[in-house]
Amino acid sequence: MPSEMHANTEQTDDAALDAAVDQAIAACGGDLRATIRALIIANDYLETEVGELMKAVSHAYTRGRFNSYSG
């Protein structure tokens, strides 16, 4: 039974991913090259944002604004 549930989850994930791909392509008027370009630009932007957030969190942590987890 667990493997059956895992297969259903994978199918749902695949369907959601396929729908997202279709949506991205449609947003670029069906132009696959434009879709890839837009995704690369979005990825670069998100990588920059993550880097900035990591710096901000690191800076706040060193100033004692966050307590370390002692779980």
Distance bins in CASP14 RR format, pairs under 12 A and 6 or more apart:
PFRMAT RR
TARGET T0000
AUTHOR 0000-0000-0000
RMODE 2
METHOD distances of the structure
MODEL  1
1 7 0 0 0 0 0 1 0 0 0 0 0
1 8 0 0 0 0 0 1 0 0 0 0 0
2 8 0 0 0 0 0 1 0 0 0 0 0
2 9 0 0 0 0 0 1 0 0 0 0 0
3 9 0 0 0 0 0 1 0 0 0 0 0
3 10 0 0 0 0 0 1 0 0 0 0 0
4 10 0 0 0 0 0 1 0 0 0 0 0
4 11 0 0 0 0 0 1 0 0 0 0 0
5 11 0 0 0 0 0 1 0 0 0 0 0
5 12 0 0 0 0 0 1 0 0 0 0 0
6 12 0 0 0 0 0 1 0 0 0 0 0
6 13 0 0 0 0 0 1 0 0 0 0 0
7 13 0 0 0 0 0 1 0 0 0 0 0
7 14 0 0 0 0 0 1 0 0 0 0 0
8 14 0 0 0 0 0 1 0 0 0 0 0
8 15 0 0 0 0 0 1 0 0 0 0 0
9 15 0 0 0 0 0 1 0 0 0 0 0
9 16 0 0 0 0 0 1 0 0 0 0 0
10 16 0 0 0 0 0 1 0 0 0 0 0
10 17 0 0 0 0 0 1 0 0 0 0 0
11 17 0 0 0 0 0 1 0 0 0 0 0
11 18 0 0 0 0 0 1 0 0 0 0 0
12 18 0 0 0 0 0 1 0 0 0 0 0
12 19 0 0 0 0 0 1 0 0 0 0 0
13 19 0 0 0 0 0 1 0 0 0 0 0
13 20 0 0 0 0 0 1 0 0 0 0 0
14 20 0 0 0 0 0 1 0 0 0 0 0
14 21 0 0 0 0 0 1 0 0 0 0 0
15 21 0 0 0 0 0 1 0 0 0 0 0
15 22 0 0 0 0 0 1 0 0 0 0 0
16 22 0 0 0 0 0 1 0 0 0 0 0
16 23 0 0 0 0 0 1 0 0 0 0 0
17 23 0 0 0 0 0 1 0 0 0 0 0
17 24 0 0 0 0 0 1 0 0 0 0 0
18 24 0 0 0 0 0 1 0 0 0 0 0
18 25 0 0 0 0 0 1 0 0 0 0 0
19 25 0 0 0 0 0 1 0 0 0 0 0
19 26 0 0 0 0 0 1 0 0 0 0 0
20 26 0 0 0 0 0 1 0 0 0 0 0
20 27 0 0 0 0 0 1 0 0 0 0 0
20 35 0 0 0 0 0 1 0 0 0 0 0
20 39 0 0 0 0 0 1 0 0 0 0 0
21 27 0 0 0 0 0 1 0 0 0 0 0
21 28 0 0 0 0 0 1 0 0 0 0 0
21 30 0 0 0 0 0 1 0 0 0 0 0
21 32 0 0 0 0 0 1 0 0 0 0 0
21 35 0 0 0 0 1 0 0 0 0 0 0
21 36 0 0 0 0 0 1 0 0 0 0 0
21 39 0 0 0 0 1 0 0 0 0 0 0
22 28 0 0 0 0 0 1 0 0 0 0 0
22 29 0 0 0 0 0 1 0 0 0 0 0
22 30 0 0 0 0 1 0 0 0 0 0 0
22 32 0 0 0 0 0 1 0 0 0 0 0
22 35 0 0 0 0 0 1 0 0 0 0 0
23 29 0 0 0 0 0 1 0 0 0 0 0
23 30 0 0 0 0 0 1 0 0 0 0 0
23 35 0 0 0 0 0 1 0 0 0 0 0
23 38 0 0 0 0 0 1 0 0 0 0 0
23 39 0 0 0 0 0 1 0 0 0 0 0
24 30 0 0 0 0 1 0 0 0 0 0 0
24 31 0 0 0 0 0 1 0 0 0 0 0
24 32 0 0 0 0 1 0 0 0 0 0 0
24 34 0 0 0 0 1 0 0 0 0 0 0
24 35 1 0 1 0 0 0 0 0 0 0 0
24 36 0 0 0 0 1 0 0 0 0 0 0
24 37 0 0 0 0 0 1 0 0 0 0 0
24 38 1 0 0 1 0 0 0 0 0 0 0
24 39 1 0 0 1 0 0 0 0 0 0 0
24 40 0 0 0 0 0 1 0 0 0 0 0
24 42 0 0 0 0 1 0 0 0 0 0 0
25 31 1 0 0 1 0 0 0 0 0 0 0
25 32 1 0 0 1 0 0 0 0 0 0 0
25 33 0 0 0 0 0 1 0 0 0 0 0
25 34 0 0 0 0 1 0 0 0 0 0 0
25 35 1 0 1 0 0 0 0 0 0 0 0
25 36 0 0 0 0 1 0 0 0 0 0 0
25 38 0 0 0 0 0 1 0 0 0 0 0
25 39 0 0 0 0 0 1 0 0 0 0 0
26 32 0 0 0 0 0 1 0 0 0 0 0
26 34 0 0 0 0 0 1 0 0 0 0 0
26 35 0 0 0 0 1 0 0 0 0 0 0
26 38 0 0 0 0 0 1 0 0 0 0 0
27 34 0 0 0 0 1 0 0 0 0 0 0
27 35 1 0 0 1 0 0 0 0 0 0 0
27 38 1 0 0 1 0 0 0 0 0 0 0
27 39 0 0 0 0 0 1 0 0 0 0 0
27 42 0 0 0 0 0 1 0 0 0 0 0
28 34 1 0 1 0 0 0 0 0 0 0 0
28 35 1 0 1 0 0 0 0 0 0 0 0
28 36 0 0 0 0 1 0 0 0 0 0 0
28 37 0 0 0 0 1 0 0 0 0 0 0
28 38 1 0 1 0 0 0 0 0 0 0 0
28 39 0 0 0 0 1 0 0 0 0 0 0
28 41 0 0 0 0 0 1 0 0 0 0 0
28 42 0 0 0 0 0 1 0 0 0 0 0
29 35 0 0 0 0 1 0 0 0 0 0 0
29 38 0 0 0 0 0 1 0 0 0 0 0
30 36 0 0 0 0 0 1 0 0 0 0 0
30 38 0 0 0 0 0 1 0 0 0 0 0
31 37 0 0 0 0 1 0 0 0 0 0 0
31 38 0 0 0 0 1 0 0 0 0 0 0
32 38 0 0 0 0 0 1 0 0 0 0 0
32 39 0 0 0 0 0 1 0 0 0 0 0
33 39 0 0 0 0 0 1 0 0 0 0 0
33 40 0 0 0 0 0 1 0 0 0 0 0
34 40 0 0 0 0 0 1 0 0 0 0 0
34 41 0 0 0 0 0 1 0 0 0 0 0
35 41 0 0 0 0 0 1 0 0 0 0 0
35 42 0 0 0 0 0 1 0 0 0 0 0
36 42 0 0 0 0 0 1 0 0 0 0 0
36 43 0 0 0 0 0 1 0 0 0 0 0
37 43 0 0 0 0 0 1 0 0 0 0 0
37 44 0 0 0 0 0 1 0 0 0 0 0
38 44 0 0 0 0 0 1 0 0 0 0 0
38 45 0 0 0 0 0 1 0 0 0 0 0
39 45 0 0 0 0 0 1 0 0 0 0 0
39 46 0 0 0 0 0 1 0 0 0 0 0
40 46 0 0 0 0 0 1 0 0 0 0 0
40 47 0 0 0 0 0 1 0 0 0 0 0
41 47 0 0 0 0 0 1 0 0 0 0 0
41 48 0 0 0 0 0 1 0 0 0 0 0
42 48 0 0 0 0 0 1 0 0 0 0 0
42 49 0 0 0 0 0 1 0 0 0 0 0
43 49 0 0 0 0 0 1 0 0 0 0 0
43 50 0 0 0 0 0 1 0 0 0 0 0
44 50 0 0 0 0 0 1 0 0 0 0 0
44 51 0 0 0 0 0 1 0 0 0 0 0
45 51 0 0 0 0 0 1 0 0 0 0 0
45 52 0 0 0 0 0 1 0 0 0 0 0
46 52 0 0 0 0 0 1 0 0 0 0 0
46 53 0 0 0 0 0 1 0 0 0 0 0
47 53 0 0 0 0 0 1 0 0 0 0 0
47 54 0 0 0 0 0 1 0 0 0 0 0
48 54 0 0 0 0 0 1 0 0 0 0 0
48 55 0 0 0 0 0 1 0 0 0 0 0
49 55 0 0 0 0 0 1 0 0 0 0 0
49 56 0 0 0 0 0 1 0 0 0 0 0
50 56 0 0 0 0 0 1 0 0 0 0 0
50 57 0 0 0 0 0 1 0 0 0 0 0
51 57 0 0 0 0 1 0 0 0 0 0 0
51 58 0 0 0 0 1 0 0 0 0 0 0
51 59 0 0 0 0 0 1 0 0 0 0 0
52 58 0 0 0 0 0 1 0 0 0 0 0
52 59 0 0 0 0 0 1 0 0 0 0 0
53 59 0 0 0 0 0 1 0 0 0 0 0
53 60 0 0 0 0 0 1 0 0 0 0 0
54 60 0 0 0 0 0 1 0 0 0 0 0
54 61 0 0 0 0 0 1 0 0 0 0 0
55 61 0 0 0 0 0 1 0 0 0 0 0
55 62 0 0 0 0 0 1 0 0 0 0 0
56 62 0 0 0 0 0 1 0 0 0 0 0
56 63 0 0 0 0 0 1 0 0 0 0 0
56 65 0 0 0 0 0 1 0 0 0 0 0
56 66 0 0 0 0 0 1 0 0 0 0 0
57 63 0 0 0 0 0 1 0 0 0 0 0
57 64 0 0 0 0 0 1 0 0 0 0 0
57 65 0 0 0 0 1 0 0 0 0 0 0
57 66 1 0 0 1 0 0 0 0 0 0 0
58 64 0 0 0 0 0 1 0 0 0 0 0
58 65 0 0 0 0 0 1 0 0 0 0 0
58 66 0 0 0 0 1 0 0 0 0 0 0
59 65 0 0 0 0 1 0 0 0 0 0 0
59 66 0 0 0 0 0 1 0 0 0 0 0
60 66 1 0 1 0 0 0 0 0 0 0 0
60 67 0 0 0 0 0 1 0 0 0 0 0
61 67 0 0 0 0 1 0 0 0 0 0 0
61 68 0 0 0 0 1 0 0 0 0 0 0
61 69 0 0 0 0 0 1 0 0 0 0 0
62 68 0 0 0 0 0 1 0 0 0 0 0
END
